[in-house]
């Protein structure tokens, strides 16, 4: 999957990952594939992590030209995506293991319910 993402031209300024072993391994694979030079482990990406903590961090990091990859767990990442896009959890976005989702965040203002989904890819298209 990492190789395919690289072939598609993806590159991230930072990879944030859950502290759980499998997520960290996945993040390390992404970094080794040169999808990013920077990796950071964050507890809020562990199962049942707090999106508000991530939002606070994101506001201090945010810039119109930065890209970010999150490596975490379901259903949390799908729920976070729904909150960013619709402002509520609808249980409609299914992010499978080894799948990828792309969300565009506005350059300024609140991001909850103001983001746009531009890519949702199941693993079969990335393997």
N, C-alpha and C positions, 0 to 999 in steps of 0.2 A: 504494500500500500504506500509506504513512504517513497519508494522508487517511482511509483506512478504519479504521486502528487508532485514530485520534483520534475518529472517529465512534462507535467501540465504547467510548469513554471511558477509553482507556489513557493513563496519564501516569507518567513515570519520574522519580525523583529524580536519576538519573545515567545517561548513555549512555557505555559503554566501547566503544572501537572499535580494531580492528587498525590499524596504521600504513599498510597498503597503500591505494593511492589509491581503489579502488572501494569498499572498506569505509568509508573516511573520507567519501566522497561520500554513501554511504547514511546514515551517522550524521548528517551535516549536514542531509540531507533530513528525517530524523526530528526533529531539533532545530528546523528551520524550520517544521515542521508543529505545533510547540508540544507535542511529546510529552515534552520535557524542556528545562530551561533550562541544563543542565550537560552538557558533553561532555569526555571525557578519552581521549587516545590512549595505548594500552598495547601494548608489544611482545609480551607473552605471548599476545595475541590474533592474532598473525601466524600463518601456516601452521606447523604443528608446534609451536605454543606450549605452554608448560608450565602445566598446571592447578595444580600445587603452588604456583607463584608467585601465581596468581590466588587460590587458597585463603587464602594468607597475607594478601594484600591484603584479601580479603573479610572475614576475621575481624576486622580492625581497623575496617572500615566498617559491618559488620552491625548491623542494628536491626530490630525486629519491624515497624516501620511504614515501612521504606524499600523502594523498588522500583528495580530495576536492569535495564537493557537491554544486552545484549552484541551487538556487530556483529563477526562474524568470518568464518570459512571452514569449509567442509566438507572432509574428514569430522570435523575437530576439534570443532566445536560439537556435532555429534551424539554424538561420543564423550564429550565432557564431560557432556552431558545423561545419557547412560547411566551414567557413573560417579556422578553425583549421585543418580540414581534407584536403580540396582541395585548400584553398587559395582564393576562390571566392564563392560568393553566387549563388547557382544553383536552389534554391527552390525545392530541392529533399527530404530533410529530414523533415518529419512531426512529430513533438513531441507533442502528444496529452496531454491534462490535465491528470495528474496522471500517465503519461508515464515516462520512464526513458531511458537515453542514457549514455553509457559508452565510454569514449574517453581516450586513452593512450597517454600521452604527453612524448616526448623524454626527457631524463635526462639533456641534455644541447643543446645549439643552439637555433635558432629561432623555435617557435612552429607553426606559421602560415603555413599551407600547409604541415606540417610534423607530424601531429598526426594520430593515427589510431583509427578508429571506431571498438569497440569490442562488443558493446551491444546496441541494440535499441529495447525496449520492450513497446508494447502498454499496456494501462491500463488493458485490459481484462486478461492479464497473471499475473497481480499483485494484482488484487482485490479478 
